């Protein structure tokens, strides 16, 4: 099994993965959820951190764009539903992340 298969990113829409080597998007989704939902870090701050990694550290811009897209899903899909029914949250995330994630 590949790392992507273990983490499940193969079902994500490509906009949420970026380059094929980017296999930590489930981890990124979890970290973004904790930072935005528990620590109240604004998504804009996380997105600026991605810009920093691209411009200062030379990270892949496509990977940063995928991370920003996931930050948006956390902000727009997960957090507004966080106290809802788990099945509804799962369905909303599946719809947002890509048809193969369901």
MMTF fields as JSON, N, C-alpha, C and O atoms, coordinates in Angstrom:
{
  "mmtfVersion": "1.0.0",
  "mmtfProducer": "UNKNOWN",
  "numBonds": 407,
  "numAtoms": 408,
  "numGroups": 102,
  "numChains": 1,
  "numModels": 1,
  "chainsPerModel": [1],
  "groupsPerChain": [102],
  "chainIdList": ["A"],
  "bondAtomList": [4, 2, 8, 6, 12, 10, 16, 14, 20, 18, 24, 22, 28, 26, 32, 30, 36, 34, 40, 38, 44, 42, 48, 46, 52, 50, 56, 54, 60, 58, 64, 62, 68, 66, 72, 70, 76, 74, 80, 78, 84, 82, 88, 86, 92, 90, 96, 94, 100, 98, 104, 102, 108, 106, 112, 110, 116, 114, 120, 118, 124, 122, 128, 126, 132, 130, 136, 134, 140, 138, 144, 142, 148, 146, 152, 150, 156, 154, 160, 158, 164, 162, 168, 166, 172, 170, 176, 174, 180, 178, 184, 182, 188, 186, 192, 190, 196, 194, 200, 198, 204, 202, 208, 206, 212, 210, 216, 214, 220, 218, 224, 222, 228, 226, 232, 230, 236, 234, 240, 238, 244, 242, 248, 246, 252, 250, 256, 254, 260, 258, 264, 262, 268, 266, 272, 270, 276, 274, 280, 278, 284, 282, 288, 286, 292, 290, 296, 294, 300, 298, 304, 302, 308, 306, 312, 310, 316, 314, 320, 318, 324, 322, 328, 326, 332, 330, 336, 334, 340, 338, 344, 342, 348, 346, 352, 350, 356, 354, 360, 358, 364, 362, 368, 366, 372, 370, 376, 374, 380, 378, 384, 382, 388, 386, 392, 390, 396, 394, 400, 398, 404, 402],
  "bondOrderList": [1, 1, 1, 1, 1, 1, 1, 1, 1, 1, 1, 1, 1, 1, 1, 1, 1, 1, 1, 1, 1, 1, 1, 1, 1, 1, 1, 1, 1, 1, 1, 1, 1, 1, 1, 1, 1, 1, 1, 1, 1, 1, 1, 1, 1, 1, 1, 1, 1, 1, 1, 1, 1, 1, 1, 1, 1, 1, 1, 1, 1, 1, 1, 1, 1, 1, 1, 1, 1, 1, 1, 1, 1, 1, 1, 1, 1, 1, 1, 1, 1, 1, 1, 1, 1, 1, 1, 1, 1, 1, 1, 1, 1, 1, 1, 1, 1, 1, 1, 1, 1],
  "groupList": [{"groupName": "UNK", "atomNameList": ["N", "CA", "C", "O"], "elementList": ["N", "C", "C", "O"], "formalChargeList": [0, 0, 0, 0], "bondAtomList": [1, 0, 2, 1, 3, 2], "bondOrderList": [1, 1, 2], "singleLetterCode": "X", "chemCompType": "L-PEPTIDE LINKING"}],
  "groupTypeList": [0, 0, 0, 0, 0, 0, 0, 0, 0, 0, 0, 0, 0, 0, 0, 0, 0, 0, 0, 0, 0, 0, 0, 0, 0, 0, 0, 0, 0, 0, 0, 0, 0, 0, 0, 0, 0, 0, 0, 0, 0, 0, 0, 0, 0, 0, 0, 0, 0, 0, 0, 0, 0, 0, 0, 0, 0, 0, 0, 0, 0, 0, 0, 0, 0, 0, 0, 0, 0, 0, 0, 0, 0, 0, 0, 0, 0, 0, 0, 0, 0, 0, 0, 0, 0, 0, 0, 0, 0, 0, 0, 0, 0, 0, 0, 0, 0, 0, 0, 0, 0, 0],
  "groupIdList": [1, 2, 3, 4, 5, 6, 7, 8, 9, 10, 11, 12, 13, 14, 15, 16, 17, 18, 19, 20, 21, 22, 23, 24, 25, 26, 27, 28, 29, 30, 31, 32, 33, 34, 35, 36, 37, 38, 39, 40, 41, 42, 43, 44, 45, 46, 47, 48, 49, 50, 51, 52, 53, 54, 55, 56, 57, 58, 59, 60, 61, 62, 63, 64, 65, 66, 67, 68, 69, 70, 71, 72, 73, 74, 75, 76, 77, 78, 79, 80, 81, 82, 83, 84, 85, 86, 87, 88, 89, 90, 91, 92, 93, 94, 95, 96, 97, 98, 99, 100, 101, 102],
  "secStructList": [7, 7, 2, 2, 2, 2, 2, 6, 4, 4, 4, 1, 7, 4, 4, 4, 6, 7, 1, 6, 6, 7, 7, 7, 2, 2, 2, 2, 2, 2, 2, 2, 2, 2, 2, 2, 2, 6, 1, 7, 7, 7, 2, 2, 2, 2, 2, 2, 2, 2, 2, 2, 2, 2, 2, 6, 6, 7, 7, 7, 2, 2, 2, 2, 2, 2, 2, 2, 2, 2, 2, 2, 2, 0, 0, 0, 0, 0, 4, 4, 4, 6, 6, 1, 7, 2, 2, 2, 2, 2, 2, 2, 2, 2, 2, 2, 2, 7, 4, 4, 4, 7],
  "xCoordList": [0.83, 0.0, 0.88, 1.896, 0.471, 1.209, 0.766, -0.273, 1.564, 1.207, -0.133, -0.967, -0.344, -1.605, -2.789, -3.855, -2.609, -3.691, -3.996, -5.159, -2.947, -3.15, -3.891, -4.846, -3.461, -4.085, -5.407, -6.224, -5.639, -6.905, -6.98, -8.082, -5.875, -5.932, -6.228, -6.506, -6.176, -6.45, -7.887, -8.172, -8.8, -10.178, -10.457, -11.552, -9.485, -9.676, -9.658, -8.926, -10.459, -10.384, -8.95, -8.37, -8.376, -6.985, -6.665, -5.525, -7.645, -7.37, -6.968, -6.337, -7.329, -7.005, -5.734, -5.333, -5.107, -3.89, -2.684, -1.614, -2.854, -1.708, -0.837, -1.359, 0.47, 1.355, 1.162, 0.798, 1.411, 1.235, 2.057, 1.679, 3.158, 4.022, 3.44, 3.952, 2.391, 1.787, 0.802, -0.366, 1.274, 0.475, 0.033, -0.399, 0.129, -0.21, -1.46, -1.604, -2.356, -3.493, -4.515, -5.196, -4.638, -5.528, -4.945, -5.675, -3.63, -2.959, -3.178, -3.486, -3.022, -3.22, -4.658, -4.89, -5.613, -7.018, -7.238, -7.947, -6.638, -6.764, -6.117, -6.702, -4.923, -4.217, -4.968, -5.123, -5.429, -6.182, -7.463, -7.853, -8.113, -9.34, -9.066, -9.826, -7.989, -7.633, -7.26, -7.704, -6.449, -6.019, -7.184, -7.319, -8.024, -9.144, -10.282, -10.873, -10.587, -11.746, -11.498, -12.386, -10.304, -10.01, -9.191, -9.497, -8.154, -7.274, -7.734, -7.127, -8.79, -9.361, -8.361, -8.403, -7.474, -6.539, -7.308, -7.845, -7.369, -8.098, -7.484, -6.267, -8.353, -7.879, -6.908, -5.983, -7.116, -6.221, -4.793, -3.841, -4.639, -3.296, -2.653, -1.472, -3.435, -2.9, -2.523, -1.51, -3.326, -3.021, -1.763, -0.988, -1.558, -0.324, 0.895, 1.979, 0.723, 1.82, 2.199, 3.374, 1.218, 1.499, 2.296, 3.232, 1.929, 2.667, 4.102, 5.025, 4.297, 5.636, 6.464, 7.622, 5.863, 6.597, 7.0, 8.062, 6.165, 6.493, 7.596, 8.6, 7.412, 8.324, 9.632, 10.656, 9.625, 10.838, 11.529, 12.753, 10.768, 11.343, 11.412, 11.992, 10.813, 10.869, 9.979, 10.243, 8.922, 7.996, 7.226, 7.182, 6.629, 5.876, 4.593, 3.78, 4.4, 3.193, 1.904, 0.869, 1.961, 0.768, 0.363, -0.824, 1.349, 1.068, 0.454, -0.48, 0.985, 0.445, -0.997, -1.837, -1.283, -2.653, -3.599, -4.732, -3.149, -3.968, -4.226, -5.334, -3.207, -3.368, -4.359, -5.184, -4.274, -5.221, -6.651, -7.593, -6.793, -8.13, -8.692, -9.878, -7.844, -8.298, -8.643, -9.617, -7.855, -8.177, -9.569, -10.326, -9.893, -11.209, -12.331, -13.392, -12.106, -13.118, -13.354, -14.492, -12.291, -12.44, -13.293, -14.231, -12.965, -13.658, -15.113, -16.007, -15.35, -16.672, -17.591, -18.812, -17.024, -17.844, -17.843, -18.904, -16.663, -16.584, -17.013, -17.909, -16.391, -16.645, -18.105, -18.606, -18.806, -20.214, -21.092, -22.178, -20.63, -21.416, -20.879, -21.409, -19.856, -19.092, -19.942, -19.585, -21.029, -21.868, -23.064, -23.972, -23.065, -24.161, -23.973, -23.087, -24.821, -24.768, -23.539, -23.26, -22.81, -21.602, -21.844, -21.003, -22.979, -23.284, -23.437, -23.025, -24.032, -24.204, -22.865, -22.623, -22.01, -20.674, -19.891, -19.246, -19.95, -19.248, -19.735, -18.929, -21.049, -21.606, -21.168, -20.815, -21.19, -20.79, -19.314, -18.945, -18.47, -17.041, -16.807, -15.996, -17.515, -17.379, -17.759, -17.089, -18.843, -19.287, -18.258, -17.984, -17.694, -16.742, -15.388, -14.769, -14.933, -13.578, -13.486, -12.418, -14.575, -14.549, -15.455, -15.699, -15.953, -16.926, -16.388, -17.171, -15.101, -14.548, -14.288, -13.923, -14.467, -14.194, -15.344, -15.178, -16.505, -17.662, -17.588, -18.49],
  "yCoordList": [-1.183, 0.0, 1.254, 1.319, 2.232, 3.487, 4.374, 4.139, 5.387, 6.338, 6.992, 7.174, 7.345, 7.972, 7.051, 7.505, 5.766, 4.813, 4.7, 4.616, 4.7, 4.611, 5.844, 5.719, 7.029, 8.272, 8.533, 9.301, 7.912, 8.081, 9.262, 9.62, 9.889, 11.08, 10.757, 11.667, 9.493, 9.16, 9.466, 9.616, 9.564, 9.903, 11.39, 11.812, 12.197, 13.644, 14.209, 13.725, 15.222, 15.967, 16.504, 16.911, 16.512, 16.95, 18.329, 18.577, 19.227, 20.564, 20.501, 21.428, 19.406, 19.268, 18.458, 18.248, 18.009, 17.21, 17.928, 17.938, 18.532, 19.162, 18.104, 17.214, 18.178, 17.206, 15.808, 15.66, 14.798, 13.411, 13.063, 12.174, 13.742, 13.453, 13.968, 13.641, 14.757, 15.353, 14.35, 14.304, 13.567, 12.475, 12.719, 11.782, 13.946, 14.2, 15.059, 15.75, 15.026, 15.932, 15.593, 16.49, 14.332, 14.006, 14.6, 15.128, 14.51, 15.127, 16.638, 17.231, 17.264, 18.707, 19.079, 20.069, 18.281, 18.537, 18.502, 19.349, 17.532, 17.431, 18.597, 19.162, 18.961, 20.075, 21.388, 22.188, 21.605, 22.819, 22.874, 23.938, 21.73, 21.672, 22.044, 22.796, 21.52, 21.847, 23.321, 23.991, 23.812, 25.211, 26.18, 27.137, 25.929, 26.841, 26.641, 27.612, 25.397, 25.106, 25.162, 25.56, 24.771, 24.732, 25.944, 26.593, 26.244, 27.356, 28.697, 29.73, 28.689, 29.903, 30.674, 31.903, 29.961, 30.594, 30.845, 29.905, 32.084, 32.361, 31.637, 31.48, 31.2, 30.541, 31.412, 30.905, 32.721, 33.637, 33.54, 33.66, 33.328, 33.182, 31.894, 31.876, 30.823, 29.558, 29.694, 29.149, 30.408, 30.604, 31.441, 31.198, 32.417, 33.213, 32.363, 32.573, 31.417, 30.495, 29.68, 29.378, 29.327, 28.603, 29.484, 29.013, 30.76, 31.691, 31.82, 31.853, 31.894, 31.969, 30.75, 30.885, 29.571, 28.355, 28.353, 27.839, 28.92, 28.975, 29.987, 29.669, 31.203, 32.279, 32.269, 32.705, 31.792, 31.799, 30.442, 30.369, 29.39, 28.051, 27.307, 26.224, 27.892, 27.274, 26.055, 25.204, 25.967, 24.833, 24.906, 25.955, 23.801, 23.688, 24.528, 24.315, 25.477, 26.303, 25.496, 25.854, 24.415, 23.586, 22.903, 22.748, 22.503, 21.907, 22.949, 22.65, 24.164, 25.24, 25.565, 25.815, 25.561, 25.816, 24.721, 25.011, 23.479, 22.372, 22.546, 22.301, 22.964, 23.201, 24.335, 24.248, 25.397, 26.504, 26.035, 26.43, 25.186, 24.664, 23.855, 23.956, 23.055, 22.294, 23.212, 22.97, 24.267, 25.236, 25.819, 26.042, 26.059, 26.589, 25.607, 26.005, 24.336, 23.32, 23.247, 23.111, 23.335, 23.332, 24.524, 24.379, 25.693, 26.935, 26.945, 27.322, 26.533, 26.69, 25.486, 25.635, 24.298, 23.084, 22.436, 22.14, 22.219, 21.491, 22.33, 21.93, 23.48, 24.262, 24.687, 24.648, 25.091, 25.451, 24.265, 24.464, 23.046, 21.854, 21.076, 20.017, 21.579, 20.81, 20.225, 19.184, 20.849, 20.322, 19.544, 19.192, 19.277, 18.546, 17.041, 16.549, 16.343, 14.888, 14.426, 14.95, 13.457, 12.981, 12.534, 12.762, 11.907, 11.446, 12.625, 12.552, 13.712, 14.9, 15.58, 16.079, 15.596, 16.17, 15.349, 15.9, 14.038, 13.147, 13.353, 13.425, 13.448, 13.649, 14.994, 15.074, 16.041, 17.366, 17.396, 17.974, 16.768, 16.712, 15.881, 16.246, 14.765, 13.931, 14.678, 14.568, 15.444, 16.244, 17.315, 17.55, 17.956, 19.04, 18.543, 19.18, 17.411, 16.944, 16.175, 16.115, 15.595, 14.898, 13.69, 13.089, 13.336, 12.253, 10.9, 10.034, 10.703, 9.393, 9.265, 8.186, 10.339, 10.256, 9.647, 9.285, 9.523, 8.95, 7.461, 6.829],
  "zCoordList": [0.0, 0.0, 0.0, 0.693, -0.782, -0.81, 0.352, 0.969, 0.637, 1.695, 1.364, 2.25, 0.101, -0.304, -0.058, 0.357, -0.311, -0.067, 1.422, 1.818, 2.246, 3.691, 4.198, 4.965, 3.78, 4.237, 3.546, 4.055, 2.399, 1.707, 0.767, 0.353, 0.406, -0.438, -1.897, -2.678, -2.281, -3.675, -4.059, -5.247, -3.109, -3.405, -3.402, -3.773, -2.99, -2.947, -4.365, -5.228, -4.591, -5.829, -5.943, -4.937, -7.14, -7.3, -6.726, -6.332, -6.669, -6.114, -4.649, -4.14, -3.955, -2.542, -2.298, -1.153, -3.378, -3.245, -3.817, -3.208, -4.993, -5.641, -6.297, -6.969, -6.121, -6.766, -6.173, -5.007, -6.989, -6.55, -5.316, -4.552, -5.116, -3.965, -2.654, -1.583, -2.72, -1.53, -0.92, -1.307, 0.015, 0.564, 2.0, 2.672, 2.485, 3.89, 4.052, 5.06, 3.087, 3.139, 4.221, 4.718, 4.595, 5.713, 6.989, 7.828, 7.129, 8.273, 8.255, 9.289, 7.092, 6.983, 7.356, 8.049, 6.893, 7.214, 8.725, 9.268, 9.402, 10.857, 11.574, 12.498, 11.159, 11.804, 11.572, 12.494, 10.346, 10.047, 10.874, 11.355, 11.036, 11.838, 13.286, 13.896, 13.829, 15.213, 15.361, 16.293, 14.444, 14.55, 14.382, 15.145, 13.379, 13.142, 14.142, 14.615, 14.46, 15.286, 16.774, 17.529, 17.222, 18.654, 19.076, 20.076, 18.312, 18.677, 18.098, 18.378, 17.303, 16.699, 15.839, 15.784, 15.177, 14.243, 12.948, 12.362, 12.496, 11.254, 10.056, 9.962, 9.144, 7.931, 7.153, 6.52, 7.199, 6.483, 7.009, 6.239, 8.293, 8.878, 8.369, 8.024, 8.324, 7.805, 6.333, 5.896, 5.581, 4.167, 3.979, 3.054, 4.842, 4.773, 5.132, 4.589, 6.034, 6.366, 5.133, 4.922, 4.33, 3.082, 2.125, 1.478, 2.034, 1.174, 1.646, 0.833, 2.954, 3.535, 3.109, 2.714, 3.194, 2.836, 1.367, 1.016, 0.513, -0.913, -1.169, -1.806, -0.676, -1.025, -0.245, -0.77, 0.976, 1.781, 1.773, 1.671, 1.878, 1.988, 0.655, 0.576, -0.402, -1.714, -1.885, -2.735, -1.079, -1.184, -2.5, -3.144, -2.891, -4.133, -4.053, -3.154, -4.978, -4.951, -5.13, -4.568, -5.904, -6.093, -4.783, -4.497, -4.001, -2.7, -1.761, -1.017, -1.802, -0.969, -1.365, -0.502, -2.672, -3.129, -2.642, -2.257, -2.656, -2.151, -0.655, -0.178, 0.073, 1.511, 1.769, 2.679, 0.969, 1.108, 0.828, 1.514, -0.191, -0.519, 0.648, 0.96, 1.29, 2.454, 3.615, 4.329, 3.813, 4.86, 4.626, 5.571, 3.376, 3.035, 3.338, 3.819, 3.063, 3.365, 4.87, 5.321, 5.63, 7.094, 7.514, 8.298, 6.992, 7.382, 6.912, 7.669, 5.666, 5.064, 5.222, 5.185, 5.397, 5.434, 6.815, 7.366, 7.369, 8.63, 9.83, 10.574, 10.027, 11.246, 11.423, 12.546, 10.359, 10.564, 10.99, 11.536, 10.744, 11.05, 12.252, 12.587, 12.888, 13.861, 14.985, 15.538, 15.329, 16.398, 15.857, 16.611, 14.558, 13.936, 14.045, 14.743, 13.344, 13.317, 12.533, 11.454, 13.065, 12.381, 10.934, 10.064, 10.683, 9.321, 8.362, 7.204, 8.855, 8.025, 7.758, 6.659, 8.756, 8.584, 7.57, 6.678, 7.713, 6.783, 5.354, 4.427, 5.173, 3.837, 3.253, 2.076, 4.063, 3.583, 3.199, 2.177, 4.023, 3.696, 2.446, 1.595, 2.333, 1.137, -0.117, -1.144, -0.036, -1.178, -1.525, -2.702, -0.525, -0.75, -1.256, -2.108, -0.734, -1.06, -2.368, -2.976, -2.8, -4.065, -4.058, -3.011, -5.228, -5.303, -4.845, -4.454, -4.883, -4.514, -3.023, -2.558, -2.262, -0.833, -0.066, 1.099, -0.681, 0.004, 0.088, 0.638]
}
